[in-house]
Amino acid sequence: MDAPLQDDSKVRPWQKRALPYAVVALACIAARLPFLSVPMIVDEGAYGYVAKFWTSHYQLYRDIPFDRPQGLFLIFKLCLLLIGGTLQAIRFYAALWTAAGGVTLFLLLERAHSRRAAWFGALGFAVLSTCVRVEGYTANGETFANFPLLLSALLTWQGSFGWAGFAAGGASFIKPSGASGLILAMGWALTRPEKRKNLALSAAGFAFWPLASIIHGALADWGSYWHIMVTFRGALTDALGLDVAEQLRLMRLHIRTTFPAWAPAFAAGSFAVFRASRPQRNFGLLFAASALAGMAIGARWADHYFIQWVAPMCFLGGIGAATIQGPREDRIAALAIAAALLVFAFGEGPYWLMSPKEVSETYYERDAYTHGPEIAAFVRAHTRPEDSIYVAFSNAHLYYLADRRAAPPLLFWLYPAGSAEFAAQVMDAVEARVPAAIIVTHPVPGPYLKTDEFWKALRSGYEEAFRQRLICVYLRKGDKPASEAGSASSP
């Protein structure tokens, strides 16, 4: 005998409201499960390194020069405290933030257009924001900033400009590109009544977070904070020749690389421009333009910048998809979206069928990623916990995996490449044999460091002890074997 059907009248209203949010959240998390074990990348390791070693005695900015606001490191500290510091824990933690962003996008589309649009946009976001070509599965800054940015967009649409500015400021406290939320709020305020009041509210709400960052920087060490957050950025631009023409070239390059990941949302969103109401269209276009402006703040374009671009594309794409009546009634739209899905399937789809290691090998082609754990295990086995190491000149995730402090504490090749002062710190540390081990993973960056001088100093005080393809580990000459030799547990 068949079981009786459930009486919908007995389902509580809150259950009906919560079900779509739960489905979207679970979709965002489920989409990331195949990528939890893809080898750690440099950004994740660098943020984890700061979260692990930043204390009242070993201060961010003063002792760890890092040109990012404090928010992202605090988020990582919370992850280490709540669920642990394994790669899988960090990625799952990022998935939870993405789930919060997906639910917020659902709410935004439901209020701005319809529930049908909300389903299309939010489920599209769950998949597209995960894509390998935008490095969406990683625990990158844009992954965490997306939630407060979407919250800011929702509050902007609802006319709560003060809170929208506050949420946008929170996003910028995580990643400077989060300032795009303020651009959206203030741009939308110009189209609403009481323009001056709403502009002031947006700016005032936003200002809390930069002020908090500055106060902490002043308490830690104002000179170091200002130098890495402001002075260094200008020196970097000059040293690497990052003028407007170069920025546009890099932007076009990364648009081509990442396009398969957001092509379906872009195709559907193109129809939203013509079919949505004027407020919906204008808001969506402003959302997209502000995201692009925020991404440009990063100065050097990268694939993961486009994690931020996925959200406005899915907003427009959700509306566009909701307007399509069917393949027979709307042939042009159906064909355009079908073509975009083919681009997605051929450009992005193969990654979803690969093993975690194959994903890393295919997309990054970076030995320091695929062999990171074994390199780090060797370093842990041949150095002491109190020893420092230096990763020359990239791949800061090796510091995190090896659980060793950096000396000099320069986590990216951009620092010695963009600053004569930082380049001198590298040479001083190598010549004085400060790090117990030096891991060479990257060519010597110019213009301030000289290749022959670096290698002369390295070979004078260190000897090669381990090689993994193009990665070499050099140990300090004369050191006794570490007492913890053989201990190779992961952090």
KADA-V948567 format. One record per pair of residues at least 12 apart in sequence whose C-alpha atoms are under 7 Angstrom apart, sorted by the first residue. I is the first residue (numbers start at 1). GAP is how many residues later the second one is. D is the distance in whole Angstrom. If there is no record, write none. Layout:
i=<I	I>
gap=<GAP	GAP>
d=<D	D>
This chain:
i=<21	24	24	24	24	25	25	25	25	27	27	28	28	28	28	28	28	29	29	29	31	31	31	32	32	32	35	35	36	36	37	37	37	38	38	38	38	39	39	39	39	40	40	40	41	41	42	42	42	43	44	44	44	45	45	45	46	46	46	47	47	48	48	49	49	50	51	51	51	51	52	59	61	61	62	62	62	64	65	65	65	66	67	67	68	69	69	69	69	70	70	70	71	71	72	72	79	85	86	90	91	91	94	94	94	97	97	98	98	100	101	101	101	102	102	102	104	104	105	105	106	106	106	108	109	112	113	116	117	117	117	117	118	120	120	121	121	121	121	124	125	125	125	128	128	128	129	129	131	132	133	133	133	133	133	134	134	134	134	134	134	135	135	136	136	141	141	142	142	142	142	143	145	145	145	145	146	148	148	148	148	149	149	149	149	149	151	152	152	152	152	152	153	156	161	161	161	161	162	162	162	162	163	164	164	165	165	165	165	165	165	166	166	168	168	168	169	169	169	170	173	173	176	177	177	177	177	178	179	180	180	180	180	182	182	183	184	184	184	185	186	186	232	235	235	236	236	239	240	247	250	251	254	254	258	260	260	260	260	261	261	262	263	263	264	264	264	265	265	265	266	266	267	267	267	268	268	268	268	269	269	269	269	269	270	271	272	272	272	272	284	284	284	287	288	288	291	291	292	357	368	368	368	372	373	376	376	376	377	377	379	380	380	380	381	381	381	381	381	381	382	382	382	383	383	384	384	385	387	387	388	388	388	388	388	388	389	389	389	389	389	389	389	389	390	390	390	390	390	390	390	391	391	391	392	392	392	392	392	393	393	393	393	393	393	394	394	394	394	394	396	396	401	401	403	407	407	407	408	408	408	413	417	417	417	417	420	423	423	427	430	430	431	433	433	436	436	437	437	437	437	438	438	438	439	439	439	440	440	440	441	441	461	461	462	462	462	462	463	463	463>
gap=<82	78	79	98	99	74	75	77	78	96	99	67	70	71	74	98	99	66	67	70	95	96	99	63	98	105	102	321	52	55	50	51	319	318	319	321	322	318	321	330	331	47	329	357	328	356	353	354	355	97	95	96	353	351	352	355	350	351	365	26	29	28	352	350	351	23	22	23	25	26	25	161	163	164	158	159	162	345	163	344	345	162	161	162	107	104	105	106	144	103	104	143	102	103	69	102	14	406	405	49	47	48	45	49	50	47	50	45	49	47	45	46	49	20	23	24	46	47	17	45	12	13	16	46	206	168	206	206	201	202	204	205	200	198	201	193	194	196	197	190	185	186	189	133	134	182	178	181	130	219	124	125	128	170	215	124	127	169	170	172	173	168	169	168	171	33	34	33	163	165	166	164	26	29	30	33	162	19	20	22	23	18	19	22	29	32	16	12	13	15	16	29	28	29	24	37	40	41	39	40	42	43	42	21	38	17	20	37	38	40	41	39	40	13	14	38	37	38	40	39	36	37	121	117	118	120	121	116	115	110	111	113	114	20	24	107	102	103	106	17	13	16	187	183	184	182	183	179	178	53	51	50	48	49	45	83	84	87	88	83	87	48	77	81	73	76	77	48	49	52	47	51	69	70	73	49	52	53	69	44	47	48	50	51	50	49	44	45	47	48	28	31	32	25	24	25	17	18	17	13	27	73	103	26	28	22	25	26	25	111	23	22	107	108	101	103	104	105	106	107	99	100	103	53	99	98	100	19	17	49	16	17	18	19	47	48	15	16	17	18	46	47	48	49	16	17	18	45	47	48	49	47	48	49	46	47	48	49	50	19	20	47	48	49	51	17	18	19	47	48	15	16	89	90	88	22	27	28	17	18	21	32	28	29	30	31	28	25	26	27	27	28	26	28	43	39	40	36	37	38	39	35	36	37	33	34	35	31	32	33	30	31	15	16	12	13	14	15	12	13	14>
d=<5	6	6	7	6	4	7	6	6	7	6	7	6	5	7	4	7	5	7	6	7	6	7	7	6	6	6	6	5	6	7	6	6	4	6	7	6	7	7	6	6	7	6	7	6	6	5	5	5	6	6	6	7	6	4	5	5	6	7	6	7	6	6	7	5	6	5	7	6	5	7	7	6	5	6	6	5	6	6	7	7	6	5	5	7	5	6	7	7	7	7	7	5	4	7	5	7	7	7	7	6	6	5	7	7	6	6	7	7	6	6	4	6	5	6	7	6	6	6	6	5	7	5	5	7	7	7	6	5	5	7	5	6	5	7	5	6	6	4	6	7	7	6	6	6	7	6	6	6	7	7	5	6	7	7	6	7	5	5	6	6	7	5	7	6	7	6	7	7	6	6	7	5	6	7	6	6	5	6	7	5	7	6	6	7	6	7	4	7	5	6	6	7	6	7	6	6	5	4	5	7	5	6	7	6	6	7	4	6	5	4	4	5	5	6	6	4	7	5	6	6	7	7	4	5	6	7	6	6	5	5	6	5	7	7	6	6	6	6	6	5	6	7	6	6	4	7	5	7	7	6	6	6	6	6	6	5	5	6	6	6	6	5	7	6	5	6	5	5	5	6	6	6	6	6	5	5	5	6	6	4	4	7	5	7	5	6	7	6	4	7	7	6	6	5	7	7	6	7	7	7	7	7	6	7	6	6	4	6	5	6	6	7	6	7	6	4	5	5	6	6	5	6	7	5	6	7	6	7	6	6	5	5	6	5	6	6	6	5	6	4	6	5	6	5	6	7	6	6	5	6	6	5	6	7	6	5	6	6	6	5	7	6	5	7	7	5	5	6	6	5	7	7	6	7	7	7	6	6	6	6	7	5	5	6	6	5	6	6	7	6	6	5	6	7	6	5	7	6	5	6	6	5	7	6	4	6	6	5	6	5	7	6	6	6	5	4	5	6	7	6>
